[in-house]
Structures are given as structure tokens and as C-alpha cells.
């Protein structure tokens, strides 16, 4: 019997699961992602989560065959680290080496979280697409990219950091990475309330939204249609999303784009329909299929478990 661990290191939570071969998960553990300047705090949280799923499942760490990690970036896949992430505190988060030591195995693989998303999405597809993107619109924005049947990683594993693509040369919004005008600065779930606050000042629009730290992207989307500011924000978010997605289509020529992440999945009509309507005005060439990802829950965690299995069978 082979056991596999999958870990999703996100900007909000760390999710860890253990599974036997291709069977259902034996145990899952979820904790908030620590927000501390020391990257070791995140490393410790990951190791503790692995310990907990092992205890709950009755599987000793040394019995685990391989582990897969899907993490926010940017990554250094050679070193097995996360380096200066925009959505997690900590400059250098060690992941692969500490986990390999804990499990006493060299079979530990680190991917960008969106790469794990595309692994999971292709795994459940009835017809496996040779050219596709998995796009996550969540706390941050990223993409997993498959071209001619091959996963694309890029230097360090960071080809999918498309949330840091510039969509607004004027750069009126600062991104979590410290630069201005990035796609994620306007459309990342954590930044949509900040964008609303900016537009309330620059456009002088009255609003019922409470524009403080308690305001969420969900609040903005729920008020759209009845509140003038919320309506404007959702319209502008659709504009930036269209520009970003159009650029991805021109760069990678995918046959399909599967969209996941809390922002898209919780508000599919407001997020996806305006983009579909606008894309023909931006894209030269054939438009891909654009829809919600078929893997509805824990897509990164699912992909991380699959990545662990691929690490052993040699398929990736």
C-alpha cells in the first residue's frame, strides 16, 4: 500500500490531506496560514499539518511514499522554497527539504498552486485537453498552463504568476508585491475592497458599502446592481479580467480555460459572463471555451495529491 500527502499552501489557509493509492482521502486538516515575518512559521505550520493527518489516519510519516505541494509563489523549485510571496508574510519559506526530512523520502515535489489546479482539472476531464489553462481568481490570481500536452513551469516554476501581469499602465492600484498596475491589484479577492475604496474617492460616488477592513469582495458583488459604487467596481473588474484573459489567449492559444478560485466560483455570472461578452473585441483568432473548472472543491489539494503520485510513477 502506497500513501501520499498533498498540501495546499494558500494565502488564507493551509490544507493538507493523506490518501492511499487512488482511493479517497483518509484525513484532511485545514489551518489559517500564519502571517509572520519569519518564513519558518509557515514551514512549521505545514509540518504540523502533516503530523496531524498522519495521526488521524494512523499512517506513520515514514510510511508515506511521496508528497506534493501546491503553493502560492513566487517559487524556487530547485531550492524547494517560496521566495517573497505577495499574499503570505515571510521572505523565504522552506518547504521541500523540511518535508522530505520529516517523511524520510526524496519524493517531494513543489508546484505553483495553479499548476496543481491544471493537473487536477486534466485528471477528471473526459477528453484530456492538450492545450489548456487553469485560471484561479481568488485571494490572488494565477494560471496553470499546459501546451501540447506538457506542463509549463518556466524559470523557478513561475510561469503562472500571471496575476502580476500589467493590465493598467497608469498603475493606480498597488499590488501586494509592491508594484503598480498588476491584474491582481484590481481583481484579486483581497484587493477588490481596496479598489472600491479608491473608486469611491476618485469617482465621488455615494455608497452603502462599509469601506473598511471588514469589507470583502463578497460584499461588493452582493451589492452590485443596487449600489452605484459596487456596480462600477464589478464593471471595472470585468474590464481588467477581460484584458488579462485576452492576453493569456494570445500568448498561449489554449483550447479551453477552466476558471476556479473563490471570486469566480462564488460569483460566476458577474465574473465570467461579462468577460465572454467582451473577449471577441480583444482577441485575434479563435476563442477558447471559458467556464468554471469541473473540479469544484479543493482543486489545488487534489492536484497536489496527484502530483505526489506522478512523482513516483514518473509522469511528472
C-alpha positions as CSV (number, residue, x, y, z in Angstrom):
1,X,0.0,0.0,0.0
2,X,1.3,3.4,-1.0
3,X,0.4,6.6,0.9
4,X,0.6,10.1,-0.5
5,X,0.4,13.5,1.1
6,X,-0.9,16.6,-0.6
7,X,-0.5,20.2,0.7
8,X,-2.1,23.4,-0.5
9,X,-0.2,26.4,0.9
10,X,-2.6,29.4,0.2
11,X,-2.7,33.0,1.1
12,X,-5.6,32.3,3.5
13,X,-5.3,28.6,4.6
14,X,-3.0,25.6,4.6
15,X,-4.8,22.4,3.6
16,X,-3.3,19.0,4.0
17,X,-4.6,15.6,3.0
18,X,-3.4,12.0,3.0
19,X,-4.6,9.3,0.6
20,X,-3.8,5.7,-0.1
21,X,-3.1,5.0,-3.8
22,X,-6.1,6.3,-5.8
23,X,-8.6,5.9,-3.0
24,X,-10.5,8.6,-1.1
25,X,-8.6,10.8,1.3
26,X,-8.0,9.2,4.7
27,X,-7.7,12.5,6.6
28,X,-7.7,16.2,5.9
29,X,-6.5,19.1,8.0
30,X,-7.1,22.9,7.5
31,X,-5.5,25.8,9.4
32,X,-5.2,29.5,8.7
33,X,-2.0,30.5,7.0
34,X,0.3,32.1,9.6
35,X,1.0,35.8,8.9
36,X,4.5,36.2,10.4
37,X,7.6,37.8,9.0
38,X,9.6,34.6,9.7
39,X,9.1,32.1,6.9
40,X,9.9,29.3,9.4
41,X,6.4,29.9,11.0
42,X,4.8,28.8,7.8
43,X,7.1,25.8,7.4
44,X,6.3,24.7,11.0
45,X,2.5,25.0,10.2
46,X,2.9,22.8,7.2
47,X,4.9,20.2,9.1
48,X,2.4,20.3,12.0
49,X,-0.5,19.8,9.5
50,X,1.3,16.7,8.1
51,X,1.8,15.4,11.6
52,X,-2.0,15.8,12.3
53,X,-3.2,14.0,9.2
54,X,-0.8,11.2,9.9
55,X,-2.1,10.9,13.5
56,X,-5.7,11.0,12.3
57,X,-5.2,8.4,9.6
58,X,-2.9,6.1,11.6
59,X,-0.2,6.4,9.0
60,X,3.3,6.9,10.3
61,X,5.3,9.6,8.5
62,X,7.9,7.1,7.3
63,X,5.1,5.1,5.6
64,X,4.4,8.0,3.2
65,X,5.7,7.3,-0.3
66,X,5.6,10.8,-1.8
67,X,4.3,14.3,-1.1
68,X,3.1,17.0,-3.5
69,X,2.9,20.7,-2.6
70,X,0.9,23.4,-4.4
71,X,1.9,26.8,-3.1
72,X,1.5,30.5,-3.8
73,X,4.6,31.9,-5.5
74,X,7.0,33.0,-6.5
75,X,8.8,29.8,-6.2
76,X,12.4,28.5,-6.4
77,X,11.6,24.9,-7.4
78,X,15.3,24.0,-7.4
79,X,15.7,25.1,-3.8
80,X,12.2,24.0,-2.9
81,X,11.2,27.3,-1.4
82,X,8.7,30.2,-1.7
83,X,10.5,33.5,-2.1
84,X,8.9,36.8,-1.1
85,X,5.2,35.9,-1.7
86,X,2.7,38.7,-2.2
87,X,0.0,37.1,-0.1
88,X,1.9,35.5,2.7
89,X,4.3,37.1,5.2
90,X,7.8,35.7,5.1
91,X,10.7,36.2,2.7
92,X,12.0,32.6,2.4
93,X,9.7,29.7,3.2
94,X,11.4,26.4,3.1
95,X,9.1,23.6,2.1
96,X,10.6,20.7,0.2
97,X,13.7,19.9,2.4
98,X,12.0,20.0,5.8
99,X,9.1,17.9,4.5
100,X,11.5,15.4,2.8
101,X,13.4,15.1,6.1
102,X,10.2,14.6,8.1
103,X,8.9,11.9,5.7
104,X,12.3,10.4,5.1
105,X,11.8,10.4,1.3
106,X,13.2,12.4,-1.6
107,X,9.9,12.1,-3.5
108,X,8.6,15.6,-2.6
109,X,7.5,17.9,-5.5
110,X,6.7,21.6,-5.3
111,X,4.4,23.3,-7.8
112,X,2.8,26.7,-8.2
113,X,-0.8,26.2,-6.8
114,X,-2.4,26.9,-10.2
115,X,-0.2,24.2,-11.7
116,X,-1.8,21.8,-9.3
117,X,-5.1,23.1,-10.4
118,X,-4.5,22.2,-14.0
119,X,-3.2,18.8,-13.0
120,X,-6.5,18.1,-11.2
121,X,-8.6,19.5,-14.0
122,X,-7.0,17.4,-16.7
123,X,-7.2,14.3,-14.4
124,X,-11.0,14.4,-14.3
125,X,-11.6,15.6,-17.9
126,X,-13.5,13.1,-20.1
127,X,-11.3,14.3,-23.0
128,X,-7.9,15.4,-21.8
129,X,-7.1,18.8,-23.5
130,X,-3.7,19.1,-25.0
131,X,-3.7,22.9,-24.7
132,X,-5.5,24.5,-21.7
133,X,-5.2,26.9,-18.9
134,X,-6.5,26.7,-15.3
135,X,-7.0,30.2,-14.1
136,X,-7.6,30.9,-10.4
137,X,-9.3,34.1,-9.4
138,X,-9.1,34.0,-5.6
139,X,-7.1,35.9,-3.0
140,X,-4.6,36.2,-5.8
141,X,-4.6,35.4,-9.5
142,X,-2.5,32.6,-11.2
143,X,-2.6,30.1,-14.0
144,X,-1.6,26.5,-14.6
145,X,-0.6,26.1,-18.3
146,X,-0.5,23.0,-20.5
147,X,0.9,23.4,-24.0
148,X,1.0,20.4,-26.4
149,X,0.3,18.1,-23.5
150,X,3.2,19.4,-21.4
151,X,3.0,21.2,-18.1
152,X,4.8,24.5,-18.4
153,X,6.9,25.7,-15.4
154,X,9.3,28.4,-16.5
155,X,12.3,29.7,-14.5
156,X,11.9,28.8,-10.9
157,X,8.4,27.4,-11.6
158,X,6.9,30.9,-12.0
159,X,5.4,31.0,-15.5
160,X,1.9,31.0,-13.9
161,X,2.4,34.2,-11.9
162,X,0.1,36.0,-14.4
163,X,-1.6,38.0,-11.6
164,X,1.5,40.2,-11.8
165,X,0.9,41.0,-15.5
166,X,0.4,44.7,-16.0
167,X,-3.1,45.5,-17.2
168,X,-3.1,49.2,-16.2
169,X,-0.1,51.1,-17.4
170,X,-1.3,54.1,-15.3
171,X,-0.8,52.0,-12.2
172,X,-3.4,53.5,-10.0
173,X,-3.6,50.4,-7.7
174,X,-0.6,49.0,-5.8
175,X,-0.2,45.2,-5.8
176,X,0.7,43.1,-2.8
177,X,4.1,42.6,-4.4
178,X,4.8,46.3,-4.2
179,X,4.4,47.1,-7.9
180,X,1.6,49.1,-9.5
181,X,-1.0,48.3,-12.2
182,X,-0.9,44.5,-11.9
183,X,-4.0,42.4,-12.7
184,X,-4.1,41.0,-9.2
185,X,-4.1,44.6,-7.7
186,X,-7.5,45.2,-9.2
187,X,-9.2,41.7,-9.4
188,X,-7.6,39.6,-6.6
189,X,-10.2,38.9,-3.9
190,X,-8.2,40.6,-1.2
191,X,-7.8,43.8,-3.3
192,X,-11.4,44.3,-4.7
193,X,-12.5,46.1,-1.5
194,X,-9.4,48.4,-1.8
195,X,-10.3,49.1,-5.4
196,X,-13.8,50.0,-4.2
197,X,-12.3,52.4,-1.7
198,X,-10.1,54.0,-4.4
199,X,-13.1,54.5,-6.8
200,X,-15.2,55.9,-4.0
201,X,-12.7,58.7,-3.7
202,X,-11.8,59.3,-7.4
203,X,-15.3,59.0,-8.7
204,X,-17.1,60.7,-5.8
205,X,-19.8,58.1,-5.7
206,X,-22.1,57.6,-2.7
207,X,-22.3,54.1,-1.4
208,X,-23.9,51.9,1.2
209,X,-20.7,49.8,1.3
210,X,-18.8,50.0,4.6
211,X,-15.3,50.6,3.2
212,X,-13.1,49.4,6.0
213,X,-11.0,46.3,6.7
214,X,-14.2,44.3,7.3
215,X,-15.4,44.9,3.7
216,X,-14.9,41.8,1.4
217,X,-15.2,41.0,-2.3
218,X,-18.4,39.2,-1.5
219,X,-19.9,42.4,-0.1
220,X,-19.1,44.2,-3.3
221,X,-20.5,41.6,-5.6
222,X,-23.7,41.2,-3.5
223,X,-24.4,45.0,-3.6
224,X,-23.7,45.3,-7.4
225,X,-26.9,46.3,-9.2
226,X,-28.3,48.1,-6.3
227,X,-25.4,50.2,-5.2
228,X,-23.7,52.6,-7.6
229,X,-20.2,52.1,-6.4
230,X,-20.4,48.3,-6.2
231,X,-21.9,48.2,-9.7
232,X,-19.0,50.3,-11.0
233,X,-16.4,48.2,-9.2
234,X,-17.8,44.9,-10.7
235,X,-17.9,46.5,-14.2
236,X,-14.2,47.7,-13.9
237,X,-13.2,44.3,-12.5
238,X,-14.7,42.7,-15.6
239,X,-12.7,45.1,-17.8
240,X,-9.4,44.2,-16.2
241,X,-10.3,40.4,-16.2
242,X,-11.0,40.6,-19.9
243,X,-7.7,42.3,-20.7
244,X,-5.8,39.7,-18.6
245,X,-7.6,36.7,-20.1
246,X,-7.3,38.1,-23.7
247,X,-3.5,38.4,-23.2
248,X,-3.4,34.8,-22.0
249,X,-5.3,33.6,-25.0
250,X,-2.9,35.5,-27.4
251,X,0.2,34.2,-25.6
252,X,-0.8,30.5,-25.2
253,X,-3.6,29.8,-27.7
254,X,-5.5,27.4,-25.3
255,X,-8.5,25.4,-26.5
256,X,-10.1,25.8,-23.1
257,X,-9.7,27.9,-19.9
258,X,-11.1,26.4,-16.7
259,X,-11.7,29.1,-14.1
260,X,-11.6,28.4,-10.3
261,X,-10.9,30.3,-7.1
262,X,-13.4,31.8,-4.7
263,X,-14.0,35.0,-6.6
264,X,-15.1,33.2,-9.8
265,X,-16.8,30.3,-8.2
266,X,-18.9,32.4,-5.8
267,X,-19.9,34.9,-8.4
268,X,-19.7,33.1,-11.8
269,X,-22.4,35.3,-13.6
270,X,-20.8,38.6,-12.6
271,X,-17.3,37.4,-13.2
272,X,-17.4,35.2,-16.3
273,X,-20.4,36.4,-18.4
274,X,-19.0,40.0,-19.0
275,X,-15.7,38.5,-20.0
276,X,-17.2,36.2,-22.5
277,X,-19.2,39.1,-24.0
278,X,-16.1,41.3,-24.3
279,X,-13.4,38.8,-25.5
280,X,-14.3,39.0,-29.2
281,X,-13.4,42.7,-29.2
282,X,-9.9,41.9,-27.8
283,X,-8.8,38.5,-29.2
284,X,-7.3,37.9,-32.7
285,X,-8.0,34.3,-33.7
286,X,-10.1,31.5,-32.2
287,X,-11.7,31.9,-28.8
288,X,-11.3,29.1,-26.3
289,X,-14.0,27.6,-24.2
290,X,-14.3,29.6,-21.0
291,X,-16.1,28.2,-18.0
292,X,-15.9,27.2,-14.4
293,X,-13.5,24.4,-13.5
294,X,-15.1,20.9,-13.3
295,X,-13.2,20.2,-10.1
296,X,-15.4,22.1,-7.7
297,X,-13.7,21.8,-4.4
298,X,-10.1,21.7,-3.1
299,X,-8.7,21.7,-6.7
300,X,-5.2,22.6,-5.5
301,X,-5.2,19.9,-2.8
302,X,-6.4,17.3,-5.3
303,X,-3.7,18.4,-7.8
304,X,-1.1,18.2,-5.0
305,X,-2.0,14.6,-4.2
306,X,-1.9,13.7,-7.9
307,X,1.4,15.4,-8.3
308,X,2.7,13.2,-5.5
309,X,1.6,10.1,-7.4
310,X,3.1,11.4,-10.6
311,X,6.4,12.0,-8.8
312,X,6.5,8.2,-8.2
313,X,5.2,6.9,-11.5
314,X,7.4,9.2,-13.5
315,X,4.7,11.1,-15.3
316,X,5.7,14.5,-13.9
